[in-house]
């Protein structure tokens, strides 16, 4: 098995462009706090749900990565565009990274395991090495379904355009307050919410299922990420569209999928079957 020291040596050069954008977004996110308005707050919360829940949780993760349910292509592309507003890279690159994570969870090859350092798992992996900038052969290996779709390839290449257009509209109709809150503060918050799934839910929380990795269920990460924090449930049943398996495990992304089903826009929904739903039977032994 590759040692941590060997993994550190493979991290590559520092990504100065990425670091520059991260510094800019964090600085302007702080500046937004001094330009508060109720209109900007409402816009931010709406865009946070669109980008974080519809886009990342329901779109990039549960639909594109794990194919936990099926939608018409127009809905799939819409959710993908919503995900680009989170500025987490193109959907194909995002999917490839996450599929690699599931293939090598908390062992050599995992892009962001806390076993290589807490800072690395949260944000360091974005700042060094390839992060989500995969070579074409890697993308074809892990996401051939998306690489065969010319619309997804196009959206992946121009992933930043929806956010740029969103920012221009916010500035045109709401001024600096709407722009700083709706783009810079919202994107910065959303990035850290997603990164906490990579870091915190592999360090703190509880394990219901024996998965052979460090994944945990973490309620406060679940609240921040619209339900993605029930990470041990997810690693035990990665293709399930529902991550919050118990009634008290709030899973906004699952509720969104149920709404799509009610509207006739989601079908083939995969769930945990049979005895796996009996949480007492499969609870991790003390």
C-alpha positions in Angstrom: 0.0 0.0 0.0 1.2 3.5 -0.8 2.4 5.3 2.3 1.4 8.8 3.2 4.8 10.1 2.5 4.6 8.7 -1.1 1.2 10.3 -1.5 2.6 13.7 -0.4 5.4 13.4 -3.0 2.8 12.9 -5.8 0.8 16.0 -5.0 2.5 18.1 -7.6 2.9 21.8 -8.0 0.9 24.5 -6.2 -2.0 25.7 -8.3 -1.5 29.4 -8.2 -4.5 30.2 -10.4 -6.9 28.2 -8.2 -5.3 29.7 -5.0 -5.8 33.2 -6.5 -9.5 32.6 -7.1 -9.9 31.1 -3.7 -8.4 34.1 -2.0 -10.5 36.5 -4.1 -13.7 34.7 -3.3 -13.0 34.5 0.4 -12.0 38.2 0.7 -15.1 39.3 -1.2 -17.3 36.9 0.9 -16.1 38.8 4.0 -16.7 42.1 2.2 -20.3 41.0 1.5 -21.0 41.0 5.3 -20.6 44.7 5.3 -23.1 45.2 2.5 -26.1 43.3 3.9 -29.6 43.7 2.6 -32.7 41.5 3.0 -33.1 41.2 -0.7 -29.5 40.0 -1.1 -30.0 37.4 1.7 -33.1 36.0 0.0 -31.4 35.8 -3.3 -28.4 34.1 -1.7 -30.5 31.5 0.0 -32.4 30.8 -3.2 -29.2 30.4 -5.2 -27.7 28.3 -2.5 -30.6 25.8 -2.8 -30.5 25.9 -6.6 -26.7 25.3 -6.8 -26.1 23.2 -3.7 -29.3 21.0 -3.6 -30.6 20.9 -7.2 -27.2 21.2 -8.7 -24.6 19.4 -6.6 -26.6 17.1 -4.4 -29.4 16.0 -6.7 -27.6 16.6 -10.0 -23.8 16.1 -9.9 -23.9 13.5 -7.1 -27.0 11.4 -7.0 -28.0 11.6 -10.6 -24.8 11.9 -12.7 -22.3 10.2 -10.4 -24.3 7.3 -9.0 -27.3 7.2 -11.4 -29.6 6.8 -8.4 -32.6 7.8 -10.5 -33.4 8.7 -14.0 -34.8 11.9 -15.5 -35.5 13.2 -19.0 -32.3 14.6 -20.6 -33.6 18.2 -20.4 -34.0 17.8 -16.7 -30.5 16.2 -16.4 -29.0 19.1 -18.3 -30.9 21.7 -16.2 -29.7 20.1 -12.9 -26.2 20.1 -14.4 -26.3 23.8 -15.2 -27.6 24.4 -11.6 -24.5 22.6 -10.4 -22.1 24.8 -12.4 -23.4 27.7 -10.3 -21.5 26.2 -7.3 -18.2 26.7 -9.1 -17.0 23.2 -8.3 -15.7 22.6 -11.8 -17.3 20.9 -14.7 -19.8 18.1 -14.0 -17.7 15.4 -15.7 -14.6 16.3 -13.8 -16.6 16.4 -10.5 -18.1 12.9 -11.3 -14.7 11.4 -12.1 -13.2 12.7 -8.8 -16.1 11.3 -6.8 -16.1 7.9 -8.6 -12.4 7.7 -7.9 -13.1 8.5 -4.2 -15.5 5.6 -4.0 -13.1 3.3 -5.8 -10.3 4.1 -3.3 -12.0 5.4 -0.2 -9.5 6.2 2.5 -6.7 4.2 0.9 -4.0 5.1 -1.7 -5.6 6.8 -4.6 -8.3 8.6 -2.7 -8.2 12.2 -3.9 -9.1 13.7 -0.5 -8.8 11.3 2.4 -8.2 12.8 5.9 -5.6 10.1 6.3 -3.3 12.3 4.2 -4.1 15.3 6.5 -7.2 17.2 7.6 -6.3 20.3 5.7 -5.5 18.2 2.6 -9.0 16.5 2.7 -10.8 19.8 3.1 -9.1 22.2 0.8 -5.4 21.3 0.2 -6.3 18.8 -2.5 -7.8 21.6 -4.5 -4.6 23.7 -4.2 -2.1 21.1 -5.2 -1.8 18.5 -8.0 -4.4 17.9 -10.6 -7.4 18.1 -8.2 -10.4 17.7 -10.7 -8.2 18.5 -13.7 -8.1 14.9 -15.0 -6.4 13.6 -18.1 -8.8 12.5 -21.0 -8.0 8.8 -20.5 -8.9 9.0 -16.8 -12.2 10.8 -17.7 -13.0 8.1 -20.3 -12.3 5.4 -17.8 -14.4 6.7 -15.0 -17.2 8.6 -16.8 -17.6 7.1 -20.3 -21.4 7.7 -20.0 -20.9 11.4 -19.8 -18.0 11.6 -22.2 -20.2 10.2 -24.9 -22.7 13.0 -24.4 -21.7 16.1 -26.5 -24.0 18.3 -24.4 -22.3 17.3 -21.2 -18.8 17.7 -22.8 -19.8 21.2 -23.8 -21.2 22.1 -20.4 -18.1 20.6 -18.8 -15.8 22.8 -20.9 -17.8 26.0 -20.3 -18.8 25.4 -16.7 -18.0 28.9 -15.6 -20.3 30.7 -18.0 -23.6 30.2 -16.0 -22.0 31.8 -12.9 -20.6 34.7 -14.9 -24.0 35.3 -16.5 -25.6 35.0 -13.0 -23.2 37.5 -11.6 -23.9 40.0 -14.4 -27.6 39.8 -13.8 -27.3 40.2 -10.1 -25.2 43.3 -10.5 -27.5 44.7 -13.1 -30.6 44.3 -11.0 -29.3 44.3 -7.4 -26.0 46.2 -7.4 -22.9 45.3 -5.4 -24.8 43.8 -2.5 -26.6 41.3 -4.6 -23.4 40.4 -6.5 -21.2 40.0 -3.4 -23.9 37.9 -1.5 -25.3 36.0 -4.4 -22.0 35.0 -6.0 -19.0 35.4 -3.7 -20.4 34.7 -0.3 -22.8 32.0 -1.5 -20.1 30.2 -3.6 -17.6 30.3 -0.7 -20.1 28.9 1.7 -21.2 26.2 -0.7 -17.6 25.2 -1.4 -16.8 24.7 2.3 -20.1 22.8 2.7 -19.1 20.3 0.0 -15.5 20.1 1.3 -16.8 19.2 4.7 -18.3 16.1 3.3 -14.8 15.1 2.1 -13.2 16.0 5.4 -15.5 16.2 8.4 -17.6 13.1 7.5 -14.5 11.0 7.4 -13.3 12.2 10.8 -16.3 13.0 13.1 -19.7 11.4 13.5 -21.1 7.9 13.9 -21.0 4.8 11.8 -24.2 2.8 11.4 -22.7 0.4 8.8 -19.4 -1.4 8.6 -18.0 -0.1 5.3 -14.3 -0.7 5.7 -13.5 3.0 5.5 -13.8 6.1 7.8 -17.1 7.4 6.5 -19.5 8.7 9.2 -22.9 10.2 9.5 -22.6 13.8 10.6 -25.9 15.7 11.3 -24.5 19.2 11.1 -22.7 18.6 7.8 -26.0 17.1 6.5 -27.8 20.3 7.4 -25.1 22.4 5.6 -25.1 20.2 2.5 -28.8 19.5 2.1 -28.4 15.9 3.2 -25.0 14.8 1.9 -23.7 14.5 5.5 -25.3 11.1 6.0 -22.1 9.8 4.5 -21.7 6.4 6.1 -25.2 5.5 4.9 -24.1 6.6 1.4 -20.9 4.6 1.4 -22.8 1.5 2.6 -25.4 2.0 -0.2 -23.8 4.3 -2.8 -26.5 3.9 -5.4 -29.4 4.7 -3.1 -31.1 8.0 -3.9 -31.9 8.4 -0.3 -29.1 9.1 2.2 -31.0 9.9 5.3 -32.4 6.5 6.1 -33.9 7.2 9.5 -36.9 9.5 9.9 -34.9 12.0 11.9 -32.1 12.2 9.3 -33.0 15.3 7.3 -32.2 14.8 3.6 -33.4 17.8 1.6 -31.9 16.3 -1.6 -34.0 13.2 -1.2 -37.1 15.4 -0.7 -36.3 17.1 -4.0 -36.0 13.8 -5.8 -39.4 12.8 -4.4 -40.9 16.1 -5.8 -39.4 15.3 -9.2 -41.1 11.8 -9.0 -44.4 13.4 -8.0 -44.1 15.7 -11.1 -43.4 12.7 -13.3 -39.8 13.8 -13.9 -37.9 11.1 -12.0 -38.2 7.4 -12.3 -36.1 4.3 -11.7 -35.3 5.6 -8.2 -32.9 3.2 -6.4 -33.4 2.7 -2.7 -31.9 0.5 0.0 -33.7 -2.8 -0.3 -35.0 -5.5 2.1 -33.1 -6.2 5.2 -30.7 -3.3 4.6 -33.6 -1.0 5.7 -33.6 -2.6 9.1 -31.2 -0.3 10.7 -31.1 -2.2 14.0 -30.0 -5.4 12.2 -27.2 -3.8 10.3 -26.1 -1.3 12.9 -22.4 -1.5 13.4 -21.4 -3.8 16.3 -20.1 -2.0 19.4 
